[in-house]
Amino acid sequence: MAKTYQVVGKRFEALIGEPWDFEAEAGGNVLTGTITGAGDVDGRPTLFADCNGFLSGAETINTVAMRPRYKEDFGDKDRITVCFYFLKDGSRISPDNFPEWETGRLDGLIGSITLRENG
């Protein structure tokens, strides 16, 4: 779990599995970006990231939160399976406004990430 906090500043590349027809500026079923924050939100490890743009309806999304699908996935694996969360209106997602399931503002993706050093 401590590794969660050692990823800020690293780049990530994600392969999106759901929805199957996901499109972003990086290409079909691909999302890339940089981890900007990490910590526990509601007792669960959560990463926050700036990402290349993708559309949710008419809004461009540039930030996501990520949580492991399975607790053990934030270990020493090369590829981590995660649930991605974003605010449908394009607002920046942060620990202050996440989770917001009850308001209907949050939507999600499912995929896996690989972390890379900057440079």
N, C-alpha and C positions, 0 to 999 in steps of 0.2 A: 504494500500500500504506500510506503514512503516514496517509491519511485514516481508516484503521481505528481509530487511536488518538484521533481527534478526535470521537468519537460518544458517549462516556460521558455519561450524563445526558439524552440525547435520547430522545424517545418514538418508538415504531415502530408501524406498522399493517401486519399481514401478511394476505395472501390465501393460504389454504392450498389447494393443489391435490391433494395426496395425504396422507391418504386423502380420497377425494372426499366422504365423508359426515362430515367433521370438524365437531364442535360444541364451542364454548367459551362462557364467560360473555358474551363480546362478540357472539356470534351464530354462525350457520352459516358455516363456512369462513373465519372472521375470528379473528385473534389480535392482541391489543394489549399493549403493555407499555413498559418503560423499560430502556435499555441501562445495565448496572451495571458492566461491565468489558470490556476489549478487550486483545488481545495475540496473540502467536504461540504456539500450542500444537503441538508436534511440527513446527515450521517452517511452519505454516499459519495465516493470519489467522483469528481466532476471536473472536466477540462473545458476551458473557454477558448475560442479561436477566431481570428479573422480568416476569412476564406475568399476564394475567387467567387464572383457573383453567380447566383442562379435565381431563377424566377419562382415565386410562389404566387400564383395568380398574376396580377399586374405589378407586384412589388419585387424589387431586387433584394435578395438576402446576401449579406456580407459577413455575418457573424453567426456562429453556432456554438452550442454547448454539446459536450459528448460525455456519455456514461458507458461503462462496460456493460455489455449484455449479460455477462457472467462475472461474478466477483473475482474469480481467479484470473480473468483476462488481463488485469493490469499487473502482470508479473513480468517475467523475462522473455516473453514471446516477441517474435519479429513482427507479427501482424496481430492486431488486437481487434476483436469484434465489438462494435459500439452501436449505441443508439444515438443519433444526432437529433438535437432539438433546435428550433429556431422560432422567432416571433414572426407570425404571418404578415404583419404590417411592415416588416423590414426594419423595425427598431433594433438597436443594439441589445443583445442578450447578455446578462450579467448575473452575478450572485444575487443582486437586489431584486431582479424581476423573474427569477427562475426558482422553482417551477411555477407555471401559471396555467396548469391544465384546467383548473376550475373556471377560468375566465374565457376559455375557448380561443385564446390568442396564440397558443403554442401548437406547433405541428412538428413532424419528425420524419427522419429517414433512417434506414438501417444499412450498415456497411461495415467495412473494416479499414483500419488505418495502419500505416507504417510511418514511424517517426524517423526524421533525418536531421542531422546537424546542419546548421546554417553554413553557407559558404560555397 
